[in-house]
């Protein structure tokens, strides 16, 4: 019997919750500013599923959220990302998977888009 994946979204700056977080995956291309690696409790940092530097800069220069989603989903369809998505799905199937991001509202970020893809 396959278990329903549990995928959580949290800020990287929030303290780890070992019992609930399961595998903690940083999904930002850059390490969160001011966060010590010893405190972060990050288990994985798969850059193949993070938004590219070009996409991140484009969005911060005024790109729309709708077009960001389209461009990010296209990046997630690339071979390296597809393989990493499969691996992360496998981890989520084995226990909780927490996607960590430095953004203030993870539910309105690329992490939420990634969580949707992992739940497919």
BELHU-V971463 format. One record per backbone hydrogen bond with DSSP energy under -0.5 kcal/mol. NH is the residue of the N-H (numbers start at 1). CO is the residue of the C=O. E is the energy in kcal/mol with one decimal. If there is no record, write none. Layout:
((NH | CO | E) (NH | CO | E))
This chain:
((6 | 92 | -0.8) (7 | 5 | -0.7) (8 | 6 | -0.5) (8 | 97 | -2.9) (10 | 99 | -2.5) (12 | 101 | -2.5) (14 | 11 | -1.4) (20 | 17 | -1.2) (21 | 17 | -3.3) (22 | 18 | -1.0) (23 | 96 | -2.2) (25 | 23 | -0.6) (25 | 98 | -3.3) (26 | 24 | -0.5) (26 | 44 | -2.6) (27 | 100 | -2.9) (35 | 32 | -1.8) (36 | 34 | -0.6) (39 | 36 | -1.0) (40 | 36 | -1.8) (41 | 37 | -0.9) (43 | 24 | -2.5) (44 | 24 | -1.9) (47 | 45 | -1.2) (49 | 46 | -1.8) (50 | 47 | -1.3) (56 | 52 | -2.7) (57 | 53 | -2.6) (58 | 54 | -2.5) (59 | 55 | -2.5) (60 | 56 | -2.3) (61 | 57 | -1.3) (62 | 59 | -1.7) (63 | 58 | -1.3) (68 | 64 | -2.3) (69 | 65 | -2.3) (70 | 66 | -1.8) (71 | 67 | -2.7) (72 | 68 | -3.1) (73 | 69 | -2.8) (74 | 70 | -1.8) (75 | 71 | -1.9) (76 | 72 | -2.3) (77 | 73 | -0.7) (77 | 74 | -0.7) (78 | 75 | -1.5) (81 | 78 | -0.5) (82 | 78 | -2.6) (83 | 79 | -2.1) (84 | 80 | -1.7) (85 | 81 | -2.9) (86 | 82 | -2.0) (87 | 83 | -1.8) (88 | 84 | -2.6) (89 | 85 | -2.6) (90 | 86 | -1.9) (91 | 87 | -1.9) (92 | 88 | -2.6) (93 | 89 | -2.0) (94 | 90 | -0.9) (94 | 91 | -0.7) (95 | 91 | -0.9) (97 | 6 | -2.6) (98 | 23 | -3.1) (99 | 8 | -3.4) (99 | 97 | -0.6) (100 | 25 | -3.5) (100 | 98 | -0.6) (101 | 10 | -1.7) (108 | 105 | -2.0) (109 | 106 | -1.6) (112 | 106 | -0.7) (112 | 109 | -0.9) (113 | 109 | -1.2) (114 | 110 | -2.6) (115 | 111 | -2.4) (116 | 112 | -2.1) (117 | 113 | -2.1) (118 | 114 | -2.4) (119 | 115 | -1.8) (120 | 116 | -0.9))
